[in-house]
């Protein structure tokens, strides 16, 4: 029983495609020395070992394993299968249940102890790399350089990673959005007008209200982006992998962990205009509210008026038709 499959993987687009060929050649040489008959090969190119999600080669390998298409799996090293302790242990458990032996070129026949050790080392290595990347990004931000992608309104500087320049036409659109918002237009109206004028959006096919409005807690949306006022903010959110889906999701960081650097040369709108936009957003999100319903007696009959617009909503015990949206949202309080 020496039917053998080989699995190879490399992590990112920055690595050489020949990495797969080199791993396959090394595994084939090992199989030949051990008298193993290679019947199938599987690979994943530019796929992280931090999750099994999105790795079609590994999924296909497990499908063939359940069909008993091979008896031995050869890899260059166990971290090619996974750099996550849970995932590596799960792969080993399932293949062992199917009677399939795992062999690593540099370590020989794999057992539970080796899986535990290599899984721990692989995960620690992955987490250490992530910490080093973040520290490197923090250092760049402290110098006023960008550590992320390109923001609408700016352009790259060729040969100088992290440095940005204001892009004239897009910057004019940013100023227009802020002015129109402060003048009283809603994000939906602004997006409609930009689409009407055939202004290309930052991404996708059309502008929408969420592109402009965004989320205050996460700092998304054009109106929340303090870079437009000359303040570079980094580390608002952290990205983590969902263990069930393998997808990266964002989580807000406490404000004390943010890095804020003044970059006045990148300001597109004035501080006064930016602050005016934030003040209007705050007023729209938290409108002032009367502390109690307005009740009066007209002709000896109790009359209740809407907290928001002052129209009569109840007279002589009869509820009047009323459609104010904030009244409907807080109907119990209004009608008590």
VOGU-3710 file (C-alpha; in Angstrom, 3 decimals, decimal comma):
1> xxxxxxxxxx> 0,000/0,000/0,000  2,249/2,825/-1,237  -0,077/4,969/-3,342  1,151/8,449/-2,550  -0,145/11,993/-2,926  1,965/15,151/-2,666  0,763/18,523/-1,400  2,566/21,861/-1,900  1,699/25,457/-0,967  3,209/28,918/-0,959
11> xxxxxxxxxx> 1,751/31,875/0,902  1,600/35,141/-1,034  1,808/36,700/-4,467  5,242/38,027/-3,466  6,683/34,532/-3,483  8,012/32,851/-6,599  5,704/30,478/-8,483  8,665/28,105/-8,730  8,245/27,439/-5,026  5,534/24,910/-5,915
21> xxxxxxxxxx> 7,760/23,172/-8,474  10,637/23,035/-5,995  8,439/21,505/-3,298  7,010/18,923/-5,704  10,490/17,970/-6,916  11,731/17,571/-3,340  8,737/15,421/-2,399  9,074/13,272/-5,531  12,739/12,631/-4,735  11,766/11,616/-1,183
31> xxxxxxxxxx> 9,022/9,301/-2,476  11,466/7,642/-4,876  13,980/7,024/-2,075  11,243/5,535/0,117  9,772/3,370/-2,641  6,502/5,264/-2,772  4,384/5,477/-5,924  3,145/9,039/-6,545  -0,375/8,934/-7,989  -1,579/12,515/-7,414
41> xxxxxxxxxx> -0,353/16,017/-6,617  -2,256/18,931/-5,082  -1,226/22,533/-4,569  -2,410/25,940/-3,390  -0,718/29,021/-4,804  -0,630/32,335/-2,923  -2,732/30,968/-0,070  -1,989/31,627/3,596  -1,429/28,715/5,952  -3,374/30,580/8,643
51> xxxxxxxxxx> -6,683/29,072/7,527  -7,984/26,117/5,539  -10,673/28,330/3,977  -10,251/29,229/0,324  -7,656/26,516/-0,309  -9,092/24,516/-3,195  -6,056/22,257/-3,443  -6,376/21,126/0,167  -10,136/20,665/-0,186  -9,623/18,511/-3,288
61> xxxxxxxxxx> -6,964/16,500/-1,434  -9,370/15,768/1,437  -12,096/14,755/-1,019  -9,762/12,233/-2,668  -8,664/11,006/0,769  -12,282/10,201/1,656  -12,513/8,283/-1,621  -9,401/6,278/-0,581  -7,457/7,352/-3,668  -4,084/7,259/-1,838
71> xxxxxxxxxx> -2,511/5,796/1,306  0,369/8,199/2,040  0,578/12,002/1,919  4,009/13,604/1,470  4,718/17,284/2,189  7,948/19,257/2,348  7,135/20,279/5,945  4,026/20,256/8,127  3,615/24,027/7,903  2,775/23,546/4,222
81> xxxxxxxxxx> -0,457/21,903/5,403  -1,226/24,598/7,980  0,307/27,147/10,343  -2,721/26,943/12,640  -2,665/24,488/15,559  -6,360/23,629/15,344  -6,388/23,181/11,573  -3,223/21,062/11,486  -4,518/18,808/14,269  -7,841/18,465/12,439
91> xxxxxxxxxx> -6,189/17,471/9,148  -4,025/14,913/10,938  -7,023/13,508/12,836  -9,133/13,096/9,687  -6,370/11,536/7,605  -5,447/9,170/10,455  -9,088/8,109/10,711  -9,005/7,283/6,991  -5,846/5,234/7,473  -3,646/7,695/5,580
101> xxxxxxxxxx> -0,100/8,291/6,786  1,465/11,760/6,626  5,185/12,072/5,908  7,272/15,242/5,915  10,492/15,268/3,887  12,527/16,793/6,708  10,794/15,020/9,618  9,719/11,581/8,433  6,509/9,857/9,561  4,237/12,310/11,370
111> xxxxxxxxxx> 2,709/11,445/14,750  0,541/13,315/17,270  3,510/14,710/19,208  5,091/16,131/16,054  1,751/17,631/14,968  1,416/19,369/18,347  4,950/20,747/18,282  4,910/21,867/14,663  1,415/23,310/15,004  2,519/25,419/17,971
121> xxxxxxxxxx> 5,734/26,574/16,266  3,876/27,403/13,052  1,215/29,458/14,802  3,762/31,327/16,937  5,776/32,102/13,798  2,681/33,431/12,015  1,675/35,604/14,963  5,239/36,900/15,358  5,324/37,934/11,698  1,989/39,742/12,141
131> xxxxxxxxxx> 3,348/41,671/15,152  6,494/42,663/13,253  4,435/43,880/10,303  2,295/46,035/12,605  5,350/47,524/14,319  6,790/48,323/10,900  3,528/50,000/9,903  3,493/52,007/13,138  6,992/53,284/12,386  5,940/54,424/8,924
141> xxxxxxxxxx> 2,866/56,183/10,287  4,984/58,065/12,834  6,915/59,493/9,874  3,690/60,662/8,233  3,682/57,832/5,683  0,725/55,622/4,884  0,583/52,010/6,007  -2,539/51,031/4,081  -4,224/51,356/0,718  -4,903/54,420/-1,377
151> xxxxxxxxxx> -7,529/56,906/-0,138  -9,849/58,660/-2,576  -8,451/62,103/-3,323  -4,792/61,030/-3,291  -2,320/59,347/-5,630  0,803/57,214/-5,201  4,335/58,552/-5,517  6,286/56,203/-7,768  9,395/54,822/-6,112  8,414/56,156/-2,669
161> xxxxxxxxxx> 6,056/53,643/-0,965  3,825/55,161/1,688  4,067/58,711/0,355  0,948/60,283/-1,128  0,098/63,345/-3,202  -3,211/65,177/-3,501  -4,990/64,219/-6,733  -6,487/67,431/-8,135  -9,757/66,253/-9,723  -10,647/63,829/-6,942
171> xxxxxxxxxx> -9,752/66,448/-4,307  -12,251/68,841/-5,939  -14,960/66,175/-5,564  -14,066/65,743/-1,883  -14,414/69,495/-1,307  -17,724/69,487/-3,163  -19,063/66,662/-0,959  -18,125/68,471/2,256  -19,555/71,821/1,080  -22,843/70,290/-0,080
181> xxxxxxxxxx> -23,212/68,332/3,144  -22,587/71,374/5,329  -25,035/73,354/3,164  -27,791/70,903/4,105  -27,808/68,113/1,504  -28,051/64,510/2,686  -25,495/61,820/1,716  -28,180/60,213/-0,444  -28,787/63,483/-2,326  -25,058/64,061/-2,770
191> xxxxxxxxxx> -24,537/60,532/-4,144  -27,465/61,014/-6,537  -25,986/64,264/-7,861  -22,521/62,737/-8,310  -24,010/59,848/-10,302  -26,077/62,309/-12,335  -22,889/64,211/-13,197  -21,154/60,922/-14,108  -18,387/61,328/-11,513  -16,450/58,025/-11,175
201> xxxxxxxxxx> -16,835/56,589/-7,625  -13,908/55,373/-5,478  -14,951/51,783/-6,178  -17,852/49,964/-7,747  -20,098/51,338/-10,444  -21,900/54,127/-8,607  -21,813/56,437/-5,608  -24,063/55,570/-2,696  -24,898/57,151/0,647  -22,740/54,722/2,656
211> xxxxxxxxxx> -19,637/55,718/0,651  -20,128/59,267/1,853  -21,656/58,670/5,284  -19,722/55,573/6,408  -19,440/54,517/10,044  -18,230/56,921/12,733  -16,906/54,232/15,078  -14,797/52,625/12,363  -13,843/55,889/10,695  -15,168/54,810/7,305
221> xxxxxxxxxx> -16,853/57,062/4,768  -15,538/60,259/3,209  -17,110/62,535/5,800  -15,351/60,739/8,673  -11,887/60,592/7,108  -9,700/63,010/9,088  -6,929/62,717/6,523  -8,911/65,236/4,460  -8,313/67,744/7,283  -4,598/66,896/7,532
231> xxxxxxxxxx> -4,664/64,259/10,318  -3,419/60,760/9,601  -5,106/58,223/11,911  -3,908/54,616/12,033  -5,011/51,614/14,088  -8,673/52,558/14,379  -9,525/48,908/13,739  -7,790/45,552/13,842  -8,360/42,718/11,375  -8,935/39,172/12,619
241> xxxxxxxxxx> -9,879/35,936/10,909  -13,312/34,461/11,571  -12,484/30,847/12,586  -15,683/29,554/10,967  -15,433/31,270/7,586  -11,739/32,183/7,330  -12,747/35,710/6,270  -11,011/38,734/7,731  -13,322/40,970/9,753  -12,614/44,317/11,413
251> xxxxxxxxxx> -12,963/45,148/15,109  -12,766/48,728/16,483  -9,785/49,518/18,733  -10,006/51,717/21,845  -9,248/55,350/21,036  -6,173/55,213/23,270  -4,549/52,785/20,815  -4,963/55,049/17,786  -1,907/56,660/16,201  -2,584/60,272/15,144
261> xxxxxxxxxx> -0,033/62,228/13,109  -0,488/65,752/11,733  0,097/65,867/7,946  -0,965/69,403/6,941  0,485/69,013/3,437  -2,204/66,383/2,734  -5,166/68,493/3,883  -7,855/68,786/1,191  -10,510/70,657/3,199  -10,066/73,278/5,902
271> xxxxxxxxxx> -10,394/72,351/9,562  -13,414/74,660/9,844  -15,232/72,903/6,995  -14,377/69,459/8,364  -15,530/70,406/11,882  -18,760/71,869/10,499  -19,485/68,564/8,746  -18,873/66,640/11,973  -21,129/69,004/13,914  -23,954/68,465/11,425
281> xxxxxxxxxx> -23,499/64,701/11,563  -23,685/64,791/15,353  -26,837/66,908/15,247  -28,463/64,538/12,733  -27,562/61,458/14,768  -28,579/62,932/18,141  -31,386/65,456/17,609  -32,462/67,469/20,642  -35,554/65,998/22,244  -38,099/67,605/24,586
291> xxxxxxxxxx> -38,144/66,096/28,048  -41,912/65,535/28,196  -45,046/65,593/25,976  -46,775/68,921/25,594  -50,228/68,713/27,158  -52,785/71,518/27,322  -56,503/71,852/28,023  -58,583/73,373/25,246  -62,220/73,993/26,099  -61,868/71,766/29,141
301> xxxxxxxxxx> -60,582/68,824/27,007  -57,074/67,320/27,252  -54,970/67,899/24,155  -51,622/66,194/23,443  -49,168/67,559/20,890  -46,252/65,847/19,086  -42,945/66,318/20,877  -41,215/67,024/17,575  -43,460/69,184/15,403  -46,144/70,445/17,773
311> xxxxxxxxxx> -49,143/69,072/15,838  -52,109/67,685/17,775  -51,968/63,908/18,101  -54,660/63,353/20,727  -57,764/65,414/21,510  -60,743/64,559/23,725  -59,338/61,030/24,074  -59,253/60,478/20,306  -55,923/59,761/18,577  -55,332/61,960/15,531
321> xxxxxxxxxx> -53,601/60,764/12,341  -49,912/61,704/12,525  -46,915/60,530/10,497  -43,824/62,271/11,884  -41,047/59,561/11,733  -39,575/60,395/15,138  -43,047/60,436/16,647  -43,668/56,901/15,316  -40,323/55,737/16,652  -41,197/56,919/20,177
331> xxxxxx> -44,977/56,519/20,094  -45,437/55,209/23,638  -43,727/58,206/25,160  -45,625/60,628/22,976  -49,024/59,140/23,824  -48,685/58,616/27,575
//
